[in-house]
Every structure is written in C-alpha cells, then in structure tokens.
Amino acid sequence: MALQLKVTLVRSPIDRSQSQKATVKGLGLGKLNSFKIHPDNESIRGMIRKIQHLVAVEPVG
C-alpha cells in the first residue's frame, strides 16, 4: 500500500489570501478539524507546503 497523508485543517483560512483559501478548498477541507486522506505525491505536497501554517499533516499506512 502506498503512503498516504492525513491533512487536518487546524487554523481558519479567514483573512488569508484568495489563493490560500482556494488551496484549502482544493484539498477538500471545509470546517476546522475536518480532515482528508490524500495520496503522497508532488502536487499534494506542494498544496500542503503553501498552507502549512493552517494544516496538520500525518502519514497514514
């Protein structure tokens, strides 16, 4: 099984730039403490890096 990442929204995207808000939405996150499981690849890592101050990431699998 390939490594996956659990991405959890821990800080609000309110008062952030429009591109950061779009990245949060693109990762499938809505409310605080919501999470999604994503495959560990370059595009997901880049999105996480862009909003690293808003999310918590932990490996799964």
PDB file of N, CA, C and O in Angstrom:
ATOM      1  N   MET A   1       0.839  -1.192   0.000  1.00  0.00           N
ATOM      2  CA  MET A   1       0.000   0.000   0.000  1.00  0.00           C
ATOM      3  C   MET A   1       0.877   1.245   0.000  1.00  0.00           C
ATOM      4  O   MET A   1       1.848   1.335   0.752  1.00  0.00           O
ATOM      5  N   ALA A   2       0.533   2.176  -0.828  1.00  0.00           N
ATOM      6  CA  ALA A   2       1.313   3.409  -0.928  1.00  0.00           C
ATOM      7  C   ALA A   2       1.061   4.289   0.290  1.00  0.00           C
ATOM      8  O   ALA A   2      -0.007   4.231   0.900  1.00  0.00           O
ATOM      9  N   LEU A   3       2.041   5.091   0.631  1.00  0.00           N
ATOM     10  CA  LEU A   3       1.904   6.007   1.758  1.00  0.00           C
ATOM     11  C   LEU A   3       0.856   7.068   1.444  1.00  0.00           C
ATOM     12  O   LEU A   3       0.801   7.597   0.334  1.00  0.00           O
ATOM     13  N   GLN A   4       0.029   7.368   2.436  1.00  0.00           N
ATOM     14  CA  GLN A   4      -0.980   8.402   2.287  1.00  0.00           C
ATOM     15  C   GLN A   4      -0.795   9.424   3.397  1.00  0.00           C
ATOM     16  O   GLN A   4      -0.139   9.155   4.403  1.00  0.00           O
ATOM     17  N   LEU A   5      -1.378  10.595   3.204  1.00  0.00           N
ATOM     18  CA  LEU A   5      -1.257  11.678   4.169  1.00  0.00           C
ATOM     19  C   LEU A   5      -2.634  12.083   4.673  1.00  0.00           C
ATOM     20  O   LEU A   5      -3.567  12.251   3.888  1.00  0.00           O
ATOM     21  N   LYS A   6      -2.754  12.238   5.977  1.00  0.00           N
ATOM     22  CA  LYS A   6      -3.975  12.751   6.583  1.00  0.00           C
ATOM     23  C   LYS A   6      -3.746  14.238   6.814  1.00  0.00           C
ATOM     24  O   LYS A   6      -2.862  14.620   7.581  1.00  0.00           O
ATOM     25  N   VAL A   7      -4.537  15.074   6.156  1.00  0.00           N
ATOM     26  CA  VAL A   7      -4.405  16.522   6.236  1.00  0.00           C
ATOM     27  C   VAL A   7      -5.591  17.062   7.034  1.00  0.00           C
ATOM     28  O   VAL A   7      -6.744  16.853   6.654  1.00  0.00           O
ATOM     29  N   THR A   8      -5.308  17.757   8.140  1.00  0.00           N
ATOM     30  CA  THR A   8      -6.339  18.281   9.022  1.00  0.00           C
ATOM     31  C   THR A   8      -6.243  19.804   9.073  1.00  0.00           C
ATOM     32  O   THR A   8      -5.157  20.353   9.258  1.00  0.00           O
ATOM     33  N   LEU A   9      -7.367  20.480   8.911  1.00  0.00           N
ATOM     34  CA  LEU A   9      -7.409  21.941   8.993  1.00  0.00           C
ATOM     35  C   LEU A   9      -7.452  22.344  10.469  1.00  0.00           C
ATOM     36  O   LEU A   9      -8.423  22.044  11.162  1.00  0.00           O
ATOM     37  N   VAL A  10      -6.414  23.016  10.949  1.00  0.00           N
ATOM     38  CA  VAL A  10      -6.328  23.384  12.368  1.00  0.00           C
ATOM     39  C   VAL A  10      -6.429  24.892  12.605  1.00  0.00           C
ATOM     40  O   VAL A  10      -6.619  25.326  13.741  1.00  0.00           O
ATOM     41  N   ARG A  11      -6.305  25.691  11.548  1.00  0.00           N
ATOM     42  CA  ARG A  11      -6.461  27.144  11.676  1.00  0.00           C
ATOM     43  C   ARG A  11      -7.374  27.630  10.560  1.00  0.00           C
ATOM     44  O   ARG A  11      -7.414  27.049   9.475  1.00  0.00           O
ATOM     45  N   SER A  12      -8.097  28.689  10.837  1.00  0.00           N
ATOM     46  CA  SER A  12      -9.085  29.207   9.904  1.00  0.00           C
ATOM     47  C   SER A  12      -8.425  29.931   8.725  1.00  0.00           C
ATOM     48  O   SER A  12      -7.432  30.636   8.907  1.00  0.00           O
ATOM     49  N   PRO A  13      -8.978  29.758   7.513  1.00  0.00           N
ATOM     50  CA  PRO A  13      -8.468  30.495   6.358  1.00  0.00           C
ATOM     51  C   PRO A  13      -9.041  31.908   6.230  1.00  0.00           C
ATOM     52  O   PRO A  13      -8.776  32.593   5.243  1.00  0.00           O
ATOM     53  N   ILE A  14      -9.821  32.347   7.217  1.00  0.00           N
ATOM     54  CA  ILE A  14     -10.345  33.717   7.201  1.00  0.00           C
ATOM     55  C   ILE A  14      -9.167  34.696   7.282  1.00  0.00           C
ATOM     56  O   ILE A  14      -8.206  34.448   8.010  1.00  0.00           O
ATOM     57  N   ASP A  15      -9.238  35.780   6.557  1.00  0.00           N
ATOM     58  CA  ASP A  15      -8.182  36.797   6.470  1.00  0.00           C
ATOM     59  C   ASP A  15      -6.908  36.276   5.816  1.00  0.00           C
ATOM     60  O   ASP A  15      -5.823  36.793   6.083  1.00  0.00           O
ATOM     61  N   ARG A  16      -7.022  35.281   4.982  1.00  0.00           N
ATOM     62  CA  ARG A  16      -5.892  34.770   4.200  1.00  0.00           C
ATOM     63  C   ARG A  16      -6.107  35.160   2.747  1.00  0.00           C
ATOM     64  O   ARG A  16      -7.199  35.587   2.372  1.00  0.00           O
ATOM     65  N   SER A  17      -5.082  35.017   1.936  1.00  0.00           N
ATOM     66  CA  SER A  17      -5.203  35.384   0.526  1.00  0.00           C
ATOM     67  C   SER A  17      -6.170  34.436  -0.189  1.00  0.00           C
ATOM     68  O   SER A  17      -6.436  33.325   0.268  1.00  0.00           O
ATOM     69  N   GLN A  18      -6.678  34.907  -1.311  1.00  0.00           N
ATOM     70  CA  GLN A  18      -7.643  34.123  -2.075  1.00  0.00           C
ATOM     71  C   GLN A  18      -7.026  32.808  -2.557  1.00  0.00           C
ATOM     72  O   GLN A  18      -7.716  31.790  -2.624  1.00  0.00           O
ATOM     73  N   SER A  19      -5.743  32.822  -2.890  1.00  0.00           N
ATOM     74  CA  SER A  19      -5.112  31.599  -3.366  1.00  0.00           C
ATOM     75  C   SER A  19      -4.969  30.565  -2.240  1.00  0.00           C
ATOM     76  O   SER A  19      -5.058  29.363  -2.492  1.00  0.00           O
ATOM     77  N   GLN A  20      -4.750  31.022  -1.009  1.00  0.00           N
ATOM     78  CA  GLN A  20      -4.674  30.085   0.115  1.00  0.00           C
ATOM     79  C   GLN A  20      -6.049  29.497   0.417  1.00  0.00           C
ATOM     80  O   GLN A  20      -6.160  28.312   0.730  1.00  0.00           O
ATOM     81  N   LYS A  21      -7.092  30.313   0.327  1.00  0.00           N
ATOM     82  CA  LYS A  21      -8.452  29.816   0.523  1.00  0.00           C
ATOM     83  C   LYS A  21      -8.794  28.772  -0.546  1.00  0.00           C
ATOM     84  O   LYS A  21      -9.416  27.753  -0.246  1.00  0.00           O
ATOM     85  N   ALA A  22      -8.390  29.029  -1.775  1.00  0.00           N
ATOM     86  CA  ALA A  22      -8.655  28.087  -2.864  1.00  0.00           C
ATOM     87  C   ALA A  22      -7.889  26.782  -2.654  1.00  0.00           C
ATOM     88  O   ALA A  22      -8.389  25.709  -2.993  1.00  0.00           O
ATOM     89  N   THR A  23      -6.694  26.865  -2.104  1.00  0.00           N
ATOM     90  CA  THR A  23      -5.909  25.663  -1.833  1.00  0.00           C
ATOM     91  C   THR A  23      -6.567  24.820  -0.750  1.00  0.00           C
ATOM     92  O   THR A  23      -6.613  23.595  -0.858  1.00  0.00           O
ATOM     93  N   VAL A  24      -7.079  25.473   0.299  1.00  0.00           N
ATOM     94  CA  VAL A  24      -7.800  24.753   1.359  1.00  0.00           C
ATOM     95  C   VAL A  24      -9.003  24.024   0.762  1.00  0.00           C
ATOM     96  O   VAL A  24      -9.242  22.854   1.059  1.00  0.00           O
ATOM     97  N   LYS A  25      -9.747  24.721  -0.074  1.00  0.00           N
ATOM     98  CA  LYS A  25     -10.915  24.118  -0.713  1.00  0.00           C
ATOM     99  C   LYS A  25     -10.501  23.003  -1.677  1.00  0.00           C
ATOM    100  O   LYS A  25     -11.179  21.981  -1.779  1.00  0.00           O
ATOM    101  N   GLY A  26      -9.398  23.205  -2.374  1.00  0.00           N
ATOM    102  CA  GLY A  26      -8.899  22.199  -3.306  1.00  0.00           C
ATOM    103  C   GLY A  26      -8.472  20.913  -2.628  1.00  0.00           C
ATOM    104  O   GLY A  26      -8.521  19.842  -3.234  1.00  0.00           O
ATOM    105  N   LEU A  27      -8.053  21.009  -1.377  1.00  0.00           N
ATOM    106  CA  LEU A  27      -7.703  19.817  -0.603  1.00  0.00           C
ATOM    107  C   LEU A  27      -8.936  19.161   0.005  1.00  0.00           C
ATOM    108  O   LEU A  27      -8.829  18.110   0.636  1.00  0.00           O
ATOM    109  N   GLY A  28     -10.099  19.766  -0.177  1.00  0.00           N
ATOM    110  CA  GLY A  28     -11.332  19.178   0.322  1.00  0.00           C
ATOM    111  C   GLY A  28     -11.613  19.474   1.776  1.00  0.00           C
ATOM    112  O   GLY A  28     -12.373  18.752   2.421  1.00  0.00           O
ATOM    113  N   LEU A  29     -11.008  20.531   2.304  1.00  0.00           N
ATOM    114  CA  LEU A  29     -11.193  20.884   3.708  1.00  0.00           C
ATOM    115  C   LEU A  29     -12.210  22.014   3.817  1.00  0.00           C
ATOM    116  O   LEU A  29     -12.214  22.933   2.999  1.00  0.00           O
ATOM    117  N   GLY A  30     -13.070  21.944   4.828  1.00  0.00           N
ATOM    118  CA  GLY A  30     -14.087  22.968   4.999  1.00  0.00           C
ATOM    119  C   GLY A  30     -14.000  23.593   6.372  1.00  0.00           C
ATOM    120  O   GLY A  30     -13.414  24.662   6.546  1.00  0.00           O
ATOM    121  N   LYS A  31     -14.587  22.919   7.348  1.00  0.00           N
ATOM    122  CA  LYS A  31     -14.620  23.442   8.708  1.00  0.00           C
ATOM    123  C   LYS A  31     -13.342  23.078   9.457  1.00  0.00           C
ATOM    124  O   LYS A  31     -12.583  22.207   9.032  1.00  0.00           O
ATOM    125  N   LEU A  32     -13.119  23.754  10.571  1.00  0.00           N
ATOM    126  CA  LEU A  32     -11.971  23.434  11.415  1.00  0.00           C
ATOM    127  C   LEU A  32     -12.049  21.986  11.872  1.00  0.00           C
ATOM    128  O   LEU A  32     -13.132  21.458  12.125  1.00  0.00           O
ATOM    129  N   ASN A  33     -10.904  21.362  11.971  1.00  0.00           N
ATOM    130  CA  ASN A  33     -10.741  19.967  12.383  1.00  0.00           C
ATOM    131  C   ASN A  33     -11.294  18.967  11.376  1.00  0.00           C
ATOM    132  O   ASN A  33     -11.362  17.775  11.678  1.00  0.00           O
ATOM    133  N   SER A  34     -11.689  19.416  10.194  1.00  0.00           N
ATOM    134  CA  SER A  34     -12.045  18.471   9.148  1.00  0.00           C
ATOM    135  C   SER A  34     -10.747  17.914   8.569  1.00  0.00           C
ATOM    136  O   SER A  34      -9.714  18.584   8.580  1.00  0.00           O
ATOM    137  N   PHE A  35     -10.808  16.691   8.068  1.00  0.00           N
ATOM    138  CA  PHE A  35      -9.602  16.080   7.521  1.00  0.00           C
ATOM    139  C   PHE A  35      -9.933  15.299   6.261  1.00  0.00           C
ATOM    140  O   PHE A  35     -11.082  14.926   6.022  1.00  0.00           O
ATOM    141  N   LYS A  36      -8.908  15.061   5.466  1.00  0.00           N
ATOM    142  CA  LYS A  36      -9.000  14.266   4.254  1.00  0.00           C
ATOM    143  C   LYS A  36      -7.747  13.420   4.151  1.00  0.00           C
ATOM    144  O   LYS A  36      -6.674  13.821   4.600  1.00  0.00           O
ATOM    145  N   ILE A  37      -7.891  12.260   3.562  1.00  0.00           N
ATOM    146  CA  ILE A  37      -6.761  11.383   3.280  1.00  0.00           C
ATOM    147  C   ILE A  37      -6.405  11.561   1.807  1.00  0.00           C
ATOM    148  O   ILE A  37      -7.251  11.390   0.929  1.00  0.00           O
ATOM    149  N   HIS A  38      -5.140  11.907   1.544  1.00  0.00           N
ATOM    150  CA  HIS A  38      -4.673  12.125   0.175  1.00  0.00           C
ATOM    151  C   HIS A  38      -3.464  11.236  -0.098  1.00  0.00           C
ATOM    152  O   HIS A  38      -2.728  10.892   0.826  1.00  0.00           O
ATOM    153  N   PRO A  39      -3.252  10.860  -1.367  1.00  0.00           N
ATOM    154  CA  PRO A  39      -2.029  10.130  -1.708  1.00  0.00           C
ATOM    155  C   PRO A  39      -0.813  11.044  -1.552  1.00  0.00           C
ATOM    156  O   PRO A  39      -0.906  12.259  -1.727  1.00  0.00           O
ATOM    157  N   ASP A  40       0.302  10.449  -1.228  1.00  0.00           N
ATOM    158  CA  ASP A  40       1.533  11.221  -1.050  1.00  0.00           C
ATOM    159  C   ASP A  40       2.203  11.399  -2.407  1.00  0.00           C
ATOM    160  O   ASP A  40       2.940  10.526  -2.866  1.00  0.00           O
ATOM    161  N   ASN A  41       1.938  12.545  -3.046  1.00  0.00           N
ATOM    162  CA  ASN A  41       2.582  12.839  -4.328  1.00  0.00           C
ATOM    163  C   ASN A  41       3.010  14.304  -4.360  1.00  0.00           C
ATOM    164  O   ASN A  41       2.726  15.064  -3.434  1.00  0.00           O
ATOM    165  N   GLU A  42       3.684  14.683  -5.417  1.00  0.00           N
ATOM    166  CA  GLU A  42       4.266  16.023  -5.525  1.00  0.00           C
ATOM    167  C   GLU A  42       3.212  17.127  -5.493  1.00  0.00           C
ATOM    168  O   GLU A  42       3.428  18.158  -4.856  1.00  0.00           O
ATOM    169  N   SER A  43       2.089  16.939  -6.159  1.00  0.00           N
ATOM    170  CA  SER A  43       1.088  18.006  -6.220  1.00  0.00           C
ATOM    171  C   SER A  43       0.439  18.241  -4.855  1.00  0.00           C
ATOM    172  O   SER A  43       0.218  19.386  -4.462  1.00  0.00           O
ATOM    173  N   ILE A  44       0.137  17.176  -4.145  1.00  0.00           N
ATOM    174  CA  ILE A  44      -0.449  17.318  -2.806  1.00  0.00           C
ATOM    175  C   ILE A  44       0.567  17.935  -1.857  1.00  0.00           C
ATOM    176  O   ILE A  44       0.215  18.796  -1.051  1.00  0.00           O
ATOM    177  N   ARG A  45       1.825  17.505  -1.939  1.00  0.00           N
ATOM    178  CA  ARG A  45       2.878  18.092  -1.095  1.00  0.00           C
ATOM    179  C   ARG A  45       3.022  19.591  -1.349  1.00  0.00           C
ATOM    180  O   ARG A  45       3.229  20.357  -0.408  1.00  0.00           O
ATOM    181  N   GLY A  46       2.916  20.017  -2.607  1.00  0.00           N
ATOM    182  CA  GLY A  46       3.014  21.433  -2.932  1.00  0.00           C
ATOM    183  C   GLY A  46       1.858  22.232  -2.360  1.00  0.00           C
ATOM    184  O   GLY A  46       2.046  23.350  -1.881  1.00  0.00           O
ATOM    185  N   MET A  47       0.659  21.659  -2.411  1.00  0.00           N
ATOM    186  CA  MET A  47      -0.508  22.334  -1.839  1.00  0.00           C
ATOM    187  C   MET A  47      -0.363  22.455  -0.321  1.00  0.00           C
ATOM    188  O   MET A  47      -0.683  23.490   0.262  1.00  0.00           O
ATOM    189  N   ILE A  48       0.118  21.396   0.301  1.00  0.00           N
ATOM    190  CA  ILE A  48       0.320  21.413   1.754  1.00  0.00           C
ATOM    191  C   ILE A  48       1.371  22.449   2.129  1.00  0.00           C
ATOM    192  O   ILE A  48       1.208  23.173   3.111  1.00  0.00           O
ATOM    193  N   ARG A  49       2.433  22.523   1.361  1.00  0.00           N
ATOM    194  CA  ARG A  49       3.505  23.478   1.649  1.00  0.00           C
ATOM    195  C   ARG A  49       2.989  24.920   1.578  1.00  0.00           C
ATOM    196  O   ARG A  49       3.442  25.785   2.329  1.00  0.00           O
ATOM    197  N   LYS A  50       2.050  25.168   0.682  1.00  0.00           N
ATOM    198  CA  LYS A  50       1.507  26.512   0.511  1.00  0.00           C
ATOM    199  C   LYS A  50       0.691  26.960   1.723  1.00  0.00           C
ATOM    200  O   LYS A  50       0.658  28.147   2.047  1.00  0.00           O
ATOM    201  N   ILE A  51       0.035  26.014   2.390  1.00  0.00           N
ATOM    202  CA  ILE A  51      -0.807  26.366   3.537  1.00  0.00           C
ATOM    203  C   ILE A  51      -0.349  25.628   4.795  1.00  0.00           C
ATOM    204  O   ILE A  51      -1.173  25.261   5.633  1.00  0.00           O
ATOM    205  N   GLN A  52       0.943  25.414   4.928  1.00  0.00           N
ATOM    206  CA  GLN A  52       1.469  24.637   6.052  1.00  0.00           C
ATOM    207  C   GLN A  52       1.169  25.266   7.407  1.00  0.00           C
ATOM    208  O   GLN A  52       1.164  24.565   8.419  1.00  0.00           O
ATOM    209  N   HIS A  53       0.922  26.559   7.448  1.00  0.00           N
ATOM    210  CA  HIS A  53       0.609  27.236   8.703  1.00  0.00           C
ATOM    211  C   HIS A  53      -0.855  27.049   9.107  1.00  0.00           C
ATOM    212  O   HIS A  53      -1.244  27.444  10.206  1.00  0.00           O
ATOM    213  N   LEU A  54      -1.665  26.456   8.239  1.00  0.00           N
ATOM    214  CA  LEU A  54      -3.084  26.249   8.527  1.00  0.00           C
ATOM    215  C   LEU A  54      -3.448  24.791   8.773  1.00  0.00           C
ATOM    216  O   LEU A  54      -4.529  24.508   9.289  1.00  0.00           O
ATOM    217  N   VAL A  55      -2.578  23.872   8.418  1.00  0.00           N
ATOM    218  CA  VAL A  55      -2.919  22.456   8.490  1.00  0.00           C
ATOM    219  C   VAL A  55      -1.920  21.655   9.327  1.00  0.00           C
ATOM    220  O   VAL A  55      -0.793  22.082   9.576  1.00  0.00           O
ATOM    221  N   ALA A  56      -2.384  20.479   9.748  1.00  0.00           N
ATOM    222  CA  ALA A  56      -1.519  19.488  10.386  1.00  0.00           C
ATOM    223  C   ALA A  56      -1.508  18.259   9.480  1.00  0.00           C
ATOM    224  O   ALA A  56      -2.549  17.848   8.969  1.00  0.00           O
ATOM    225  N   VAL A  57      -0.330  17.678   9.286  1.00  0.00           N
ATOM    226  CA  VAL A  57      -0.186  16.549   8.371  1.00  0.00           C
ATOM    227  C   VAL A  57       0.445  15.385   9.117  1.00  0.00           C
ATOM    228  O   VAL A  57       1.418  15.551   9.851  1.00  0.00           O
ATOM    229  N   GLU A  58      -0.132  14.194   8.913  1.00  0.00           N
ATOM    230  CA  GLU A  58       0.461  12.991   9.491  1.00  0.00           C
ATOM    231  C   GLU A  58       0.355  11.857   8.478  1.00  0.00           C
ATOM    232  O   GLU A  58      -0.632  11.771   7.747  1.00  0.00           O
ATOM    233  N   PRO A  59       1.353  10.994   8.429  1.00  0.00           N
ATOM    234  CA  PRO A  59       1.325   9.881   7.490  1.00  0.00           C
ATOM    235  C   PRO A  59       0.337   8.803   7.938  1.00  0.00           C
ATOM    236  O   PRO A  59       0.129   8.591   9.133  1.00  0.00           O
ATOM    237  N   VAL A  60      -0.260   8.133   6.970  1.00  0.00           N
ATOM    238  CA  VAL A  60      -1.193   7.029   7.226  1.00  0.00           C
ATOM    239  C   VAL A  60      -0.757   5.863   6.358  1.00  0.00           C
ATOM    240  O   VAL A  60      -0.422   6.041   5.187  1.00  0.00           O
ATOM    241  N   GLY A  61      -0.762   4.693   6.925  1.00  0.00           N
ATOM    242  CA  GLY A  61      -0.444   3.494   6.145  1.00  0.00           C
ATOM    243  C   GLY A  61       0.989   3.167   6.056  1.00  0.00           C
ATOM    244  O   GLY A  61       1.358   2.177   5.422  1.00  0.00           O
TER     245      GLY A  61
END
